[in-house]
Amino acid sequence: MTFSDTDGTALMRIAFEAAPNGAVIVDGDGVILQVNAQLERDFGYDRAELVGRPIELLLPERYRAGHASLRARFMTESEARLMGRGRNLTARRKDGSEFPIEIGLKPATAKQRPVIVASVTDITQRLEAEEQLRFYARELEAKNKDLSRSNQELDDFAYIASHDLKEPLRGIHNYASFLIEDYSEILGQDGRAKLEAVGRLAQRLEQLIDTLMLYSRLGRVDLAVKETNLDVVVRDVLESLAFSLKEKNVEIRLPSPLPKLSCDGARVAEVFRNLIAMRRNITTSSKNGSKSAFSARWRALFDFTCATTASAFAKSTSTLYFASLSGCTRATNMAAAPERD
């Protein structure tokens, strides 16, 4: 499709009138020759009130005196540019209110006379959005400082608490060892076993305190990932929970060795501890009352993905362990897991 000169002129008029930003054309003396509808809306003037008037009518009075020289200098430069780069420009509406603007200037020729085409953009919303972003940035910076301070206070508290709690635990462990060494014959096998358990539990609690120290820095320190024997992890967890499990008359058995995984042993131990403790508290009495068992829907204790090769997890099987009155049942497929009561 082609357009004639007449059609092209009409299209230019349509584009000028429909422009989303305010537009104004002035001659070399700064007299307004034409404005578009958006500029009328932005400034509150009717077109007839602007055409033939000096462009300074749209400026705050404090800027009018110096504007003529700036306009004359632009006419000599004759190149398109943004006006007032790096400076805040302000326009004045008909009602006297002012608002921030951005102006683009373009020299042109109309009927062999030099003219200036100016695009005037109201940037009020943009500046408000920028100020809002700066406000949020300041808020975020303040919160980050508060968080850093809180983290430091938490680190300090955890260190002090760790030190204060470990000392009596070391004393308990040492005295248990002394009693075993000095009074072994008097204590007998059962007494020695109980004191050895006290010593181990004291050491386990010391390790839990170290874990608490790690948790206090969670997200700020790397995981201590290494090859971990889950049999050892679960055995240690069960030993730390032995008294409460016995009190609840709960027995947990592992029918086969658990796998070795690359993981953070301390945190995986907490997972097991929470799983076992939770299911310890959700028990039902057996018919003969001799043992407590997990209800059917709470039977699944562990679900591990076991690698069939050491180098890759290309193939894997899920092993589920269930606690029931007769011990633990193992299933290699979740769908095939028995639902015995």
URKA-V408588 format. One record per helix or strand of 3 or more residues. SS is the DSSP state (alpha for helix, beta for strand). FROM is the first residue (numbers start at 1). TO is the last residue. If there is no record, write none. Layout:
{{SS & FROM & TO} {SS & FROM & TO}}
//
This chain:
{{alpha & 5 & 18} {beta & 22 & 27} {beta & 31 & 35} {alpha & 37 & 43} {alpha & 47 & 50} {alpha & 55 & 58} {alpha & 61 & 77} {beta & 81 & 83} {beta & 89 & 92} {beta & 98 & 110} {beta & 113 & 122} {alpha & 124 & 182} {alpha & 184 & 216} {beta & 225 & 229} {alpha & 230 & 240} {alpha & 242 & 247} {beta & 260 & 264} {alpha & 265 & 280} {beta & 283 & 285} {beta & 292 & 294} {alpha & 296 & 298} {beta & 300 & 307} {beta & 316 & 324} {beta & 327 & 331} {alpha & 334 & 336}}
//
